[in-house]
Amino acid sequence: MTKNIVLYILFSLVSLTYIISPYSKGLFFDTHFIWWSLVILVSTLIWVLINQDFQYKYAYIFIFPLLYALSVFTAESPNDTIHEVIRWSTYASMLYLLIDAKRLPFVKTALPYIFYLTGTWIAVFGILSKWGVVEFQDSFLGSRMSSVIQYPNTFAAITAAFLLFGLIQLTKSKLSWYDGIIYAIPLVPLLIGVVFSSSRGVFVIFPIVWFVGLILLSNVRRQLEYMVFTLFLVIGSGIVYINMLQGDLKTFQVSELIYLLVASILLTLMVIGYKHITKNVTPNLSKRVNIAVIMGIPTLMAVIGVALVLDIVNKGFIYGLLPSNLQNRVSTISLSDGSLGARQDMYNTAMQMFKDAPLFGFGGGSWSVLFTQYQEIPFWATDVHNFYINELLNLGWIGGLLFLGVLVGLIVLSVQVAWRERKVNAETLNLAALVSIVMILAHSAMDFNMSYGTTAFVLFWAFAILLPPQETKWIHTLKTKKILKYAVILPLTLVMVFTTSRVALANYEYKQLAKENSLSSQEDRLLSVINYHPYDPDRIIDLAKLYEEAYAQSNNPNMKEEIIDLIHQAEELEPHNGELMYDLAGMAERLGERERAVALLEKSIKNDRFRVSAYHALIGIQSEQSLKQATKNKLDRALDDAAIAVAYYEQYMDISERYSERFTDKRNININKDAHYFAGQAYIIQGELQKADQALQRGSVSADEDLEQYLRQQAIRYVALKENNQDEANKLYAEVSEEYEQFSGYVKGYEQIVNNRD
């Protein structure tokens, strides 16, 4: 009895985590995910320890985190890989616990209600944020609803999954009145959420998955109910949506609330009334006719669907009935659309990455670290926008295929369960969960939904609804085979609880950093953070910056060595991270470590040839070093440094000219105008006077912005012009020297450099 109470408490903790955790910004950020993860992992550990029986049949789901653990050895980002191990350990643990919990009374019954409740509040929260009743950062991006997820496409995908789940549940042959209310009331808010997201991908995928649901119902009565309920839902939601478009964002309108409530109540009454009226009506069809009707209904809907698509493509009657904002969104759905083109660029880049991927992949977060090294055009995307490609990149061909094999295994097992129970009332629940799974996984092929912990929780909760626990009899036959439990699963869970706890403590310590005022107390906090989790280069950089501040005050050479050592540590963690190399280069330059800064900048460009800030910094350092050598009459060294500056400048100019046209997700490749000045200076030192003048004409600063640079810039222009256009040069000299007496000194300096070269 005591054991069951503990198990119920653990199940309740996991359920509350599933319900509440989406509020943590959809669990996209690791800092938000880690604490909820700890709840699930600790609950699972206690569950496995006190529960003698073990679900050996589902032990293979722990292959998910084990594959990421293997990829640590070849990981481009150990930090991101560790977080992926934590995430997939959490997902596997939650699924295992939920399946095993179904052996407890009432848990199996509770799972679908808990599942649906979460989707309901997420959708309702989005509507409340539209009215300004609740405030949440990025709950609307422009006019697109994203609720607590903060990303409209993912919000739309999971909301659509809940919507399909509720619709199919309403087709149960023995639908109670309270189930009718529970599943019907949220449908209007859910559909409002999907439409307000303006997600073109979901607008395409959702009707297809809805059609899959129609086919899978394979029962004339249920198919008709599915279509009738959908029709009334679309009509009611359409009226509510059009009314809501009249009001401004963050403004509460009583009429909008009334429309929403009336539509939801009428839909619920219609569903309950329809089920009551037709409960004793049984179509008297022969087996052959029944099969023909079951096949004919989806065929008819397919024809209607094609007709609707053609109407929208040709902007016909139905298209004209849509609100203008929906017309704009659906009219941009095209194979030639910019966003689809951008995704194609990502996939092409991913294919290039595959060629170099280790057997077990580049580890977690590999796309964000490596895509700049492989991209052929300057786009920016922090995610590959495809769950399956992302896993193949992270885990390699072998690891990725094993990962997808486990996922396919879960799907196949779910389909088998749905087929085996097709003749009992559980069929509807199984199909509802299965179609929800299909919705999430289908849309994940075109977006990064699974980067959100909430999406993964929804997916695996749906799997838990479908998958049955092992039979007690079969469990007892395996009691002697405890190696898997005590030598693999239990140690894995213990290790993950320990690892997750340390990462969580590191996050806690870092959060406390803002409360510290002195450098010594801040140092203690950061050292504690790094001690708990030594694989995060950002925290190492934070400590290095703190030491930089101390070094500026004390000029202690030992402190400088500490900073250099930290730079090396961060570089070793993610040596192919172009952005990280650039940040470290800036730190090295501020320390006066020019050679180290140049090496890091060159490494940054090698791993990201479109990082214009690195070009700017490198051109500036080499140009100034060249000038310094030239003033010391060390001409050979000056020319070498000038040649490096010019080479990178011309490399950048080639990029700028080649990719001058605008395209979706294009990176900013406009170089800082200071770089043109530094390039002009390098050209002067080389004796390339015309090129120097051309570079300066591409970008210049005013005297108000930087007088020193302005005078040097004008002096370079004068020296360059004097060679071929003496009149123009004299005019420039007269204008500047009249206002700034010191101008002549700059001119003499550059003239001397040119004369020494000659």
C-alpha positions in Angstrom: 0.0 0.0 0.0 2.8 2.4 1.0 4.7 1.5 -2.2 1.6 2.4 -4.4 1.2 5.7 -2.6 4.8 6.6 -3.4 4.3 5.5 -7.0 1.2 7.7 -7.3 3.1 10.6 -5.9 5.9 10.1 -8.5 3.4 9.8 -11.3 1.7 13.0 -10.0 5.1 14.9 -10.0 5.8 13.8 -13.6 2.2 14.8 -14.6 2.6 18.2 -13.0 5.9 18.7 -14.8 4.2 17.9 -18.1 1.3 20.3 -17.4 3.2 23.2 -16.0 6.6 23.1 -17.7 5.5 24.6 -21.1 5.3 27.9 -19.2 9.1 27.8 -19.2 9.2 29.1 -22.7 8.3 25.7 -24.2 11.5 24.3 -22.6 13.6 25.5 -25.6 16.4 26.8 -23.4 18.6 24.4 -21.5 18.5 26.6 -18.4 14.8 26.2 -18.2 14.7 22.5 -19.1 17.3 21.4 -16.6 15.2 21.7 -13.4 12.2 20.0 -14.9 14.5 17.3 -16.1 15.8 16.7 -12.6 12.3 16.2 -11.4 11.6 13.5 -14.0 15.0 11.8 -13.6 14.8 11.6 -9.8 11.3 10.4 -10.0 12.3 7.6 -12.4 15.3 6.6 -10.3 13.1 6.2 -7.2 10.5 4.4 -9.4 13.0 1.9 -10.6 14.5 1.3 -7.2 11.2 0.6 -5.3 9.5 -1.2 -8.1 10.6 -4.8 -8.4 9.1 -5.4 -11.8 10.9 -3.9 -14.8 9.6 -3.1 -18.3 12.3 -5.0 -20.1 10.3 -4.7 -23.3 10.8 -1.0 -23.4 14.5 -0.9 -22.3 15.5 -0.1 -25.8 14.2 3.4 -25.5 17.3 4.2 -23.4 19.3 3.8 -26.6 18.3 7.5 -27.3 20.6 9.0 -24.6 23.3 6.3 -25.0 23.8 7.2 -28.6 24.4 10.9 -27.5 26.7 9.7 -24.8 28.8 7.9 -27.5 28.9 11.0 -29.6 30.6 12.9 -26.8 34.0 11.5 -27.9 33.6 13.2 -31.4 31.5 16.1 -30.2 32.1 19.6 -31.7 30.4 21.0 -28.7 30.8 18.9 -25.5 28.5 21.3 -23.7 25.6 20.9 -26.2 26.1 17.2 -26.4 25.9 16.8 -22.6 22.6 18.8 -22.7 21.3 16.5 -25.4 22.2 13.4 -23.3 20.2 15.0 -20.4 17.2 15.8 -22.7 17.0 12.3 -24.2 17.5 10.7 -20.9 14.6 12.7 -19.6 12.4 11.8 -22.5 13.2 8.1 -22.3 12.7 8.1 -18.5 9.4 9.9 -18.7 8.1 7.4 -21.3 9.3 4.5 -19.3 7.7 5.7 -16.1 4.3 6.5 -17.8 4.1 3.1 -19.5 4.9 1.3 -16.2 2.5 3.5 -14.3 -0.4 2.3 -16.4 -0.3 -0.9 -14.3 -1.6 1.2 -11.4 -5.4 1.7 -11.2 -6.8 4.9 -12.8 -3.5 6.0 -14.4 -4.4 4.6 -17.8 -7.7 6.5 -17.7 -6.0 9.7 -16.5 -3.3 9.9 -19.2 -5.5 11.2 -22.1 -7.1 13.9 -19.9 -3.8 15.1 -18.6 -2.5 15.1 -22.2 -5.4 17.2 -23.5 -5.5 19.6 -20.5 -2.0 20.8 -21.4 -2.9 21.6 -25.0 -6.0 23.4 -23.9 -4.3 25.8 -21.5 -1.5 26.5 -24.0 -4.1 27.5 -26.6 -6.2 29.5 -24.1 -3.1 31.3 -22.9 -2.4 32.4 -26.4 -5.9 33.9 -26.7 -5.6 35.6 -23.3 -2.3 37.1 -24.4 -4.0 38.4 -27.5 -6.4 40.2 -25.3 -3.7 41.5 -23.0 -5.1 39.7 -20.0 -1.8 37.9 -19.5 1.7 39.1 -20.4 4.3 36.8 -21.8 7.4 37.7 -23.8 6.9 36.9 -27.5 3.5 35.3 -27.0 2.8 37.1 -30.2 5.4 37.6 -32.9 4.0 40.5 -34.9 0.4 39.3 -35.6 1.3 35.6 -35.2 0.3 33.8 -32.0 2.9 31.7 -30.3 1.6 31.5 -26.7 4.2 30.3 -24.2 6.1 28.4 -26.9 7.4 31.7 -28.4 7.6 30.3 -31.9 4.4 30.3 -34.0 5.3 27.2 -36.1 5.9 24.9 -33.2 3.0 26.3 -31.3 0.8 25.6 -34.4 2.1 22.0 -34.7 1.5 20.9 -31.2 -1.9 22.8 -31.1 -2.9 21.0 -34.2 -1.9 17.6 -32.6 -4.2 18.3 -29.6 -7.0 19.4 -32.0 -6.8 16.2 -33.9 -6.7 14.2 -30.7 -9.9 15.9 -29.4 -11.8 15.5 -32.7 -11.1 11.8 -32.9 -11.9 11.2 -29.3 -15.4 12.7 -30.0 -16.1 9.8 -32.4 -16.1 7.3 -29.6 -19.1 5.0 -29.9 -19.8 5.3 -26.1 -19.1 8.9 -25.5 -20.1 10.0 -22.1 -21.6 13.5 -21.6 -18.6 14.7 -19.6 -16.2 13.4 -22.2 -18.2 15.3 -24.8 -17.7 18.5 -22.8 -14.0 17.8 -22.0 -13.0 17.2 -25.6 -15.4 19.5 -27.4 -15.1 22.8 -25.4 -11.3 23.3 -26.2 -11.7 22.7 -29.9 -12.5 26.2 -30.9 -9.6 27.8 -28.9 -7.3 25.1 -30.4 -8.3 25.9 -34.0 -8.1 29.6 -33.3 -4.6 29.0 -32.1 -3.6 27.1 -35.3 -5.1 29.8 -37.5 -3.7 32.8 -35.5 -0.2 31.2 -35.8 -0.3 31.8 -39.6 2.1 28.8 -40.0 2.2 27.9 -43.6 3.8 24.5 -42.9 1.0 23.6 -40.6 -1.6 24.9 -43.1 -0.2 22.3 -45.5 0.5 19.4 -43.1 -2.6 19.7 -40.9 -5.2 18.9 -43.7 -3.1 15.9 -44.8 -2.9 14.5 -41.3 -6.6 15.2 -40.8 -7.2 13.1 -43.9 -5.0 10.3 -42.5 -7.2 10.3 -39.4 -10.3 10.0 -41.6 -8.8 6.9 -43.3 -7.7 5.3 -40.1 -11.2 5.6 -38.5 -12.3 3.0 -41.1 -15.9 3.1 -39.8 -18.8 4.8 -41.6 -20.4 6.2 -38.4 -17.1 7.6 -37.1 -16.0 9.0 -40.4 -19.3 10.9 -40.8 -19.0 12.2 -37.2 -15.4 13.2 -37.8 -16.5 15.2 -40.9 -19.6 16.7 -39.4 -17.8 17.8 -36.2 -15.0 19.3 -38.3 -17.5 21.2 -40.4 -19.2 22.8 -37.4 -15.9 23.5 -35.8 -14.6 25.3 -38.9 -17.7 27.3 -39.2 -17.9 28.3 -35.5 -14.1 29.0 -35.3 -14.2 31.0 -38.5 -16.9 33.3 -37.1 -14.9 33.8 -33.9 -11.6 34.3 -35.8 -13.1 37.0 -38.1 -14.5 38.8 -35.0 -11.2 38.6 -33.3 -9.5 40.2 -36.3 -11.5 43.3 -35.7 -9.9 44.0 -32.3 -6.3 45.2 -31.7 -3.7 43.1 -30.1 -3.4 43.5 -26.3 -6.9 44.9 -26.2 -9.7 43.0 -24.4 -13.0 43.0 -26.3 -16.1 41.6 -24.5 -17.6 40.7 -27.9 -14.6 38.4 -28.7 -15.0 36.5 -25.4 -18.8 36.1 -26.0 -18.2 34.8 -29.5 -15.6 32.4 -28.3 -17.8 31.1 -25.4 -20.9 30.8 -27.6 -19.1 29.0 -30.3 -17.5 26.5 -27.9 -20.8 25.9 -26.1 -22.8 25.5 -29.3 -20.2 23.1 -30.7 -20.3 21.0 -27.5 -24.1 20.9 -27.5 -24.1 19.9 -31.1 -21.7 17.1 -30.5 -23.6 15.7 -27.5 -26.9 16.2 -29.3 -25.7 14.5 -32.5 -24.3 11.6 -30.5 -27.6 11.2 -28.6 -29.8 11.4 -31.7 -27.7 8.9 -33.7 -26.8 6.5 -31.0 -29.5 4.0 -32.0 -29.1 4.6 -35.7 -27.1 1.8 -37.3 -26.6 1.9 -41.1 -27.9 -1.3 -42.5 -25.2 -1.9 -45.1 -23.9 -5.1 -46.5 -20.2 -5.9 -46.0 -19.4 -5.0 -49.6 -21.3 -1.7 -49.5 -19.9 -0.9 -46.1 -16.3 -1.3 -47.4 -17.2 0.8 -50.5 -18.6 3.6 -48.4 -15.6 3.5 -46.0 -13.3 3.9 -49.1 -15.6 6.3 -50.9 -15.8 8.9 -48.1 -12.0 9.5 -48.0 -12.0 9.5 -51.9 -14.7 12.1 -51.9 -12.9 14.2 -49.4 -9.7 13.9 -51.4 -11.5 15.2 -54.4 -12.9 18.1 -52.4 -9.5 18.8 -51.0 -7.9 19.0 -54.4 -10.8 21.3 -55.5 -10.1 23.6 -52.5 -6.4 23.7 -53.3 -7.1 24.6 -56.9 -9.6 27.3 -55.8 -7.0 28.8 -53.5 -4.2 28.6 -56.1 -6.4 30.3 -58.7 -7.8 32.7 -56.1 -11.4 31.6 -56.6 -14.6 31.7 -54.6 -13.4 30.0 -51.4 -10.2 32.0 -51.5 -12.3 35.2 -51.6 -14.1 34.2 -48.4 -10.9 34.1 -46.4 -9.8 37.1 -44.3 -7.1 39.1 -46.0 -4.3 38.1 -43.7 -5.0 34.4 -44.3 -5.2 35.1 -48.1 -1.7 36.6 -47.8 -0.3 33.6 -45.9 -1.8 30.8 -48.1 -1.0 32.7 -51.3 2.7 32.6 -50.4 2.7 28.8 -50.0 4.8 27.8 -53.0 7.7 25.6 -54.0 9.5 28.8 -55.1 8.8 30.5 -51.8 11.8 32.2 -50.1 11.6 30.2 -46.9 11.5 26.9 -48.8 14.5 28.0 -50.8 16.3 28.8 -47.5 15.5 25.4 -46.2 16.9 23.9 -49.4 20.1 25.8 -48.8 20.2 24.4 -45.2 19.7 20.8 -46.5 22.4 21.2 -49.1 24.8 22.4 -46.4 23.8 19.5 -44.2 24.6 17.0 -47.0 28.1 18.5 -47.2 28.4 18.1 -43.5 27.3 14.4 -43.7 30.4 13.6 -45.9 32.7 14.5 -43.0 30.6 13.2 -40.1 32.1 10.6 -37.8 30.4 7.3 -37.4 28.6 8.5 -34.3 28.2 12.1 -35.5 29.4 15.6 -34.5 27.5 15.5 -31.2 24.7 17.8 -30.0 24.5 21.3 -31.4 26.7 20.4 -34.3 24.7 22.4 -36.8 25.1 25.7 -35.0 28.8 25.1 -34.7 29.6 23.8 -38.1 27.1 25.0 -40.7 29.2 28.2 -41.3 32.1 26.1 -42.3 30.2 24.2 -45.0 27.6 26.8 -46.3 28.1 27.9 -49.8 26.0 31.1 -49.6 25.7 33.5 -46.6 22.5 32.5 -44.9 21.9 32.4 -41.2 20.1 29.6 -39.4 20.7 28.5 -35.9 18.9 25.2 -36.6 18.7 23.0 -39.7 14.8 23.1 -39.5 14.5 19.3 -39.9 14.4 17.0 -36.9 15.6 13.9 -38.8 18.5 15.6 -40.6 19.5 17.2 -37.2 19.7 13.8 -35.5 21.8 12.3 -38.4 24.2 15.2 -38.1 24.5 14.9 -34.4 24.8 11.2 -34.3 26.3 10.2 -37.6 25.1 7.6 -40.1 25.4 4.7 -37.7 24.2 6.5 -34.6 21.5 8.5 -36.5 20.1 5.4 -38.1 20.0 3.6 -34.8 18.3 6.6 -33.3 15.7 6.8 -36.0 15.3 3.0 -35.9 14.3 3.2 -32.2 11.8 5.9 -33.1 10.4 3.8 -35.9 10.2 0.9 -33.5 8.0 2.9 -31.2 5.8 3.9 -34.2 5.5 0.3 -35.4 4.6 -0.9 -32.0 2.0 1.9 -31.6 0.5 0.9 -35.0 0.4 -2.8 -33.9 -1.4 -1.8 -30.7 -4.0 0.3 -32.6 -4.6 -2.5 -35.0 -4.8 -5.2 -32.3 -7.4 -3.1 -30.4 -9.3 -1.9 -33.4 -12.6 -3.7 -32.5 -12.8 -2.3 -28.9 -13.7 1.1 -27.7 -10.0 1.8 -27.0 -9.6 2.0 -30.7 -10.6 5.7 -30.8 -8.1 6.7 -28.1 -5.3 4.8 -29.8 -6.1 6.4 -33.1 -6.3 9.8 -31.5 -2.9 9.4 -30.0 -1.4 7.9 -33.2 -2.7 10.8 -35.3 -1.3 13.3 -32.8 2.1 11.5 -33.1 1.9 11.7 -36.9 1.1 15.4 -36.8 4.1 16.2 -34.7 6.6 14.0 -36.5 5.3 15.1 -40.0 5.8 18.8 -39.2 9.1 18.1 -37.6 10.4 17.3 -41.0 10.3 20.9 -41.9 10.9 22.7 -38.6 12.8 22.4 -35.3 9.8 21.5 -33.2 11.8 18.8 -31.3 14.3 21.4 -30.1 11.4 22.4 -27.7 11.2 20.1 -24.7 7.4 20.7 -24.6 7.1 19.2 -28.1 9.0 16.1 -27.0 6.9 15.8 -23.8 3.7 15.9 -25.9 5.1 13.3 -28.4 6.2 10.8 -25.7 3.0 11.3 -23.7 1.0 10.3 -26.8 3.3 7.2 -27.1 2.6 6.4 -23.4 -1.2 6.6 -24.1 -0.8 4.0 -26.8 1.8 1.6 -25.6 0.7 -1.0 -23.0 2.9 -2.2 -20.1 4.2 -5.7 -20.2 1.9 -8.4 -18.8 2.8 -9.3 -15.2 3.1 -13.0 -16.2 5.8 -12.1 -18.8 7.6 -9.9 -16.3 7.9 -12.6 -13.7 9.4 -15.0 -16.3 12.3 -12.5 -16.6 12.9 -11.9 -12.9 16.2 -13.8 -13.1 17.4 -11.5 -15.9 18.2 -8.5 -13.8 21.5 -7.6 -15.5 19.8 -5.1 -17.8 18.1 -3.3 -14.9 20.9 -3.3 -12.3 23.9 -3.1 -14.6 22.6 -0.8 -17.3 19.4 1.2 -16.6 19.8 1.9 -12.9 23.5 3.0 -13.3 22.5 5.1 -16.3 19.8 6.8 -14.4 22.1 7.4 -11.4 24.8 8.9 -13.6 22.2 11.2 -15.3 20.8 12.4 -12.0 24.3 13.2 -10.9 25.3 14.9 -14.2 22.0 16.8 -14.3 22.3 17.9 -10.7 25.8 19.4 -11.4 24.6 21.2 -14.5 21.6 22.5 -12.5 23.9 23.7 -9.7 26.1 25.4 -12.2 23.1 27.3 -13.6 22.0 28.2 -10.1 25.5 29.6 -9.2 25.6 31.6 -12.4 22.2 33.1 -11.7 23.5 34.2 -8.3 26.4 36.0 -10.0 24.3 39.1 -10.6 23.9 39.5 -6.9 27.7 39.7 -6.3 29.3 43.2 -6.2 33.0 42.5 -5.6 35.4 41.0 -8.2 36.5 38.3 -5.6 33.0 37.2 -4.9 32.2 37.1 -8.6 35.3 35.1 -9.2 34.2 32.6 -6.5 30.8 32.2 -8.2 32.3 31.7 -11.7 34.9 29.2 -10.4 32.1 27.3 -8.8 30.1 27.3 -12.0 33.1 26.0 -14.0 33.8 23.4 -11.3 30.2 22.0 -11.6 30.2 22.2 -15.4 33.6 22.7 -17.0 32.4 22.2 -20.6 30.6 25.6 -21.3 33.0 28.0 -23.1 30.7 30.9 -22.4 31.2 30.6 -18.7 35.0 30.3 -19.2 34.9 33.5 -21.3 32.9 35.2 -18.5 35.7 34.3 -16.0 38.3 35.5 -18.5 36.5 38.9 -18.8 36.4 39.2 -15.1 40.1 38.6 -14.9 40.5 41.2 -17.7 38.9 43.7 -15.6 41.2 42.9 -12.7 44.2 42.9 -15.0 43.3 46.4 -16.2 43.4 47.6 -12.6 46.5 45.7 -11.4 48.6 45.0 -14.6 49.6 41.8 -12.8 51.4 39.5 -15.3 50.2 36.4 -13.5 46.6 37.5 -14.2 47.4 37.9 -17.8 48.7 34.3 -17.9 45.5 33.2 -16.3 43.5 34.9 -19.0 45.6 33.3 -21.8 45.1 29.9 -20.2 41.3 30.4 -20.1 41.4 31.5 -23.8 43.2 28.2 -24.6 40.7 26.2 -22.6 37.7 27.8 -24.4 39.4 27.3 -27.8 40.0 23.6 -27.0 36.4 23.0 -26.2 35.0 24.2 -29.5 37.9 24.7 -32.0 35.6 24.9 -35.0 33.2 27.5 -33.6 33.8 30.6 -35.8 31.9 32.9 -33.5 33.8 31.7 -30.4 37.2 32.1 -32.1 36.3 35.7 -33.0 35.3 36.5 -29.4 38.6 35.0 -28.1 40.6 36.9 -30.7 39.1 40.2 -29.3 40.2 39.2 -25.8 43.7 38.3 -27.0 44.0 41.6 -28.9 43.0 43.6 -25.8 45.8 41.8 -23.9 48.3 42.9 -26.5 48.7 39.3 -27.8 48.7 40.3 -31.5 49.9 37.0 -32.9 47.5 35.0 -30.9 44.6 37.3 -31.9 45.6 37.0 -35.6 45.7 33.2 -35.4 42.3 33.1 -33.8 40.8 35.5 -36.4 42.2 33.4 -39.2 40.7 30.3 -37.5 37.4 32.2 -37.3 37.4 32.9 -41.0 38.5 29.4 -41.8 35.4 28.1 -40.0 33.1 30.9 -41.2 34.2 32.6 -44.4 31.2 35.0 -44.2 32.0 36.4 -40.8 32.7 40.0 -41.8 33.5 41.2 -38.3 36.6 38.9 -38.4 37.7 40.3 -41.7 37.3 43.8 -40.3 39.4 43.0 -37.2 42.1 41.1 -39.1 42.4 43.8 -41.8 42.7 46.4 -39.0 45.3 44.5 -37.0 47.5 43.7 -40.0 47.2 47.2 -41.5 48.2 48.9 -38.3 51.0 46.5 -37.7 52.2 47.2 -41.3 52.2 50.9 -40.6 54.1 50.4 -37.4 56.8 48.4 -39.2 56.9 50.9 -42.1 57.6 53.8 -39.7 60.5 51.8 -38.3 61.8 51.4 -41.9 61.3 47.6 -41.6 59.9 47.5 -45.1 59.9 43.8 -45.7 57.9 43.1 -42.6 55.6 46.0 -43.4 54.9 44.6 -46.8 54.2 41.1 -45.5 51.7 42.5 -43.0 50.1 44.8 -45.7 49.8 41.8 -48.1 47.9 39.8 -45.5 45.5 42.8 -44.8 45.0 43.3 -48.6 44.4 39.6 -49.2 41.6 39.4 -46.6 40.1 42.7 -47.9 40.0 41.4 -51.4 38.6 38.1 -50.2 35.8 40.0 -48.5 35.2 42.3 -51.5 34.7 39.2 -53.6 32.1 37.9 -51.2 30.4 41.2 -51.1 30.1 41.5 -54.9 29.2 37.8 -55.4 26.4 37.8 -52.9 25.0 41.3 -53.3 21.5 40.2 -54.1 19.0 39.9 -51.2 17.5 36.5 -50.3 15.7 34.9 -47.4 17.7 34.7 -44.1 20.7 36.4 -45.7 23.4 37.2 -43.2 24.7 40.8 -42.9 27.8 40.8 -45.0 28.3 44.6 -45.0 31.8 45.2 -43.6 32.5 48.0 -41.2 33.6 51.2 -43.1 36.7 51.3 -41.0 38.0 48.2 -42.9 38.0 50.3 -46.1 40.3 52.8 -44.4 42.6 50.1 -43.1 42.7 48.5 -46.6 43.5 51.8 -48.1 46.4 52.2 -45.7 47.7 48.8 -46.6 47.5 49.5 -50.3 49.5 52.8 -49.8 52.2 50.8 -48.0 52.2 48.4 -51.0 52.4 51.3 -53.4 49.0 50.5 -54.9 47.8 54.1 -54.9 44.8 53.8 -57.2 43.5 50.8 -55.2 44.0 52.8 -52.0 41.8 55.6 -53.3 39.1 53.2 -54.4 39.0 51.5 -51.0 38.7 54.8 -49.2 35.8 55.9 -51.5 33.8 52.8 -50.4 33.6 54.0 -46.9 34.8 57.0 -44.9 34.4 58.6 -41.5 33.7 62.2 -40.8 35.8 64.4 -38.5 33.0 64.4 -36.0 33.0 60.6 -35.8 36.8 60.2 -35.4 39.1 63.1 -36.1 42.3 61.0 -36.0 41.0 58.5 -38.5 39.5 61.2 -40.6 42.9 63.0 -41.0 44.8 59.8 -41.7 42.2 58.8 -44.2 42.4 62.2 -46.0 46.2 62.0 -46.0 46.1 58.6 -47.7 43.7 60.0 -50.3 46.0 63.0 -50.9 49.1 60.7 -51.4 47.1 58.5 -53.7 45.6 61.3 -55.8 48.9 63.2 -56.1 50.2 60.4 -58.4 47.6 60.9 -61.1 45.5 64.0 -60.3 47.6 66.7 -58.8 44.9 69.4 -59.1 42.4 67.3 -57.1 45.1 66.4 -54.6 46.0 70.1 -54.1 42.3 71.0 -53.6 41.9 68.2 -51.0 45.1 69.4 -49.2 44.0 73.0 -49.1 40.5 72.2 -47.8 41.6 69.9 -45.0 44.8 71.8 -43.9 42.9 75.0 -43.7 40.7 73.6 -41.0 43.2 71.2 -39.3 46.8 72.5 -39.0 48.0 69.0 -38.0 47.0 67.6 -41.4 50.4 68.3 -42.9 52.1 66.0 -40.4 49.9 63.1 -41.4 50.7 63.8 -45.1 54.4 63.8 -44.5 54.2 60.6 -42.6 52.5 58.7 -45.5 54.7 60.4 -48.1 57.7 59.2 -46.3 56.4 55.6 -46.3 55.8 55.7 -50.0 59.2 57.3 -50.7 61.0 54.8 -48.6 59.3 52.0 -50.6 60.4 53.6 -53.8 
